[in-house]
């Protein structure tokens, strides 16, 4: 068999990337916000992120040549650009990024929006919660699409549980838990014993690199968003 046939294979792959949603392209404002949340820039290896620029008023004109290195210094390595306007693919390519088209259609001007009747889709039927009654082992991933996830056994270090709604873990959480995966900022995480590696609500995440406060370490805990910041408190407080 020739080397041209065996040199490589192409297979499907699924990657879980956190999205950084930019609400400003001002480097000074971003630097201040990143340092407030993650501390000063350092030399730690950067983690791959999807860069969502839909909220920027002039996404095509942003200074990505300055923004991307600044984000990388704070541990955020952008690998793809997300925006509903497909013309942003050229901008992404210019900076060596992949382009991902978001589901939101490009903005229309007011006259176009008024001239077209608005069709209201019927509300979707509620999705039943997914219940997992066995331990989630290292390397495993569980995803509750469209609803809540209930885990009745331990989530081991190196395991990952994801839900579009809330996550309830009635056992130790030692791996990663990501609730509100599709942007539900009201989602919460409830755990019986807080020992997590990473927690995330609607893309706002926190890695547990330092010792947890004694008030929640190994104790029943809830995690939620408040003013776009993650809050972790002992249940019952």
BELZI-V753865 format. One record per backbone hydrogen bond with DSSP energy under -0.5 kcal/mol. NH is the residue of the N-H (numbers start at 1). CO is the residue of the C=O. E is the energy in kcal/mol with one decimal. If there is no record, write none. Layout:
BEGIN
((NH	CO	E) (NH	CO	E))
END
This chain:
BEGIN
((5	2	-1.1) (6	2	-1.2) (7	3	-1.3) (17	15	-0.8) (18	48	-0.6) (20	50	-2.8) (21	19	-0.7) (22	20	-0.8) (22	52	-2.5) (27	25	-0.7) (30	26	-2.5) (31	27	-2.6) (32	28	-2.2) (33	29	-2.3) (34	30	-3.0) (35	31	-2.5) (36	32	-1.8) (37	33	-1.6) (38	34	-3.5) (39	34	-0.5) (39	35	-1.4) (42	73	-1.7) (47	75	-2.6) (49	77	-2.2) (50	18	-2.4) (51	49	-0.5) (51	80	-3.0) (52	20	-2.4) (52	50	-0.8) (53	51	-0.6) (53	82	-2.2) (56	53	-1.3) (59	56	-0.7) (61	58	-1.2) (62	59	-1.0) (64	62	-1.7) (66	63	-1.3) (67	63	-2.4) (68	64	-2.4) (70	66	-1.3) (71	67	-2.6) (72	68	-2.2) (73	69	-1.9) (74	70	-0.7) (74	71	-1.0) (75	72	-1.9) (76	71	-2.3) (77	47	-2.8) (77	75	-0.6) (78	76	-0.9) (79	49	-2.5) (80	49	-0.8) (81	98	-3.0) (82	51	-2.8) (83	100	-1.7) (86	84	-0.7) (88	85	-2.2) (89	86	-1.8) (90	87	-1.0) (91	87	-0.6) (92	88	-2.6) (93	89	-2.4) (94	90	-1.8) (95	91	-1.0) (95	92	-0.8) (96	93	-1.6) (97	92	-3.0) (98	79	-2.1) (100	81	-3.1) (102	100	-0.6) (113	109	-2.0) (114	110	-2.3) (115	111	-1.6) (116	112	-0.8) (119	117	-0.6) (120	118	-0.6) (121	119	-0.7) (130	148	-2.6) (132	130	-0.5) (132	150	-3.2) (133	131	-0.5) (136	154	-2.6) (137	135	-0.7) (139	158	-2.1) (140	137	-2.1) (142	160	-2.2) (144	162	-2.7) (145	143	-1.0) (147	144	-0.8) (149	166	-2.4) (150	130	-3.2) (151	168	-3.2) (152	132	-3.2) (155	172	-2.3) (156	136	-2.7) (156	154	-0.7) (159	156	-2.0) (160	140	-2.1) (161	176	-2.5) (162	142	-3.1) (163	178	-2.2) (164	144	-2.1) (164	147	-0.6) (165	147	-2.3) (167	188	-2.3) (168	149	-2.9) (169	190	-3.0) (170	151	-2.8) (170	168	-0.5) (171	169	-0.8) (173	193	-2.6) (174	155	-3.0) (174	172	-0.7) (175	155	-0.7) (176	159	-2.5) (177	198	-2.1) (178	161	-2.5) (179	200	-2.7) (180	165	-1.8) (181	163	-2.2) (183	180	-2.2) (185	183	-1.2) (187	184	-1.4) (189	223	-2.1) (190	167	-3.0) (191	221	-2.7) (192	169	-1.7) (192	171	-0.9) (193	171	-1.0) (194	216	-0.6) (194	219	-1.3) (195	173	-1.6) (195	193	-0.8) (197	175	-3.1) (198	175	-1.2) (199	206	-2.1) (200	177	-1.8) (201	204	-2.4) (202	179	-2.1) (204	201	-2.4) (205	203	-0.7) (206	199	-2.5) (208	197	-2.9) (209	207	-1.3) (216	213	-1.8) (217	213	-2.3) (218	194	-2.6) (219	216	-2.4) (221	191	-2.3) (222	233	-2.8) (223	189	-2.5) (224	231	-2.1) (226	229	-2.5) (229	226	-1.0) (231	224	-3.0) (233	222	-2.3) (235	220	-2.1) (237	234	-1.7))
END
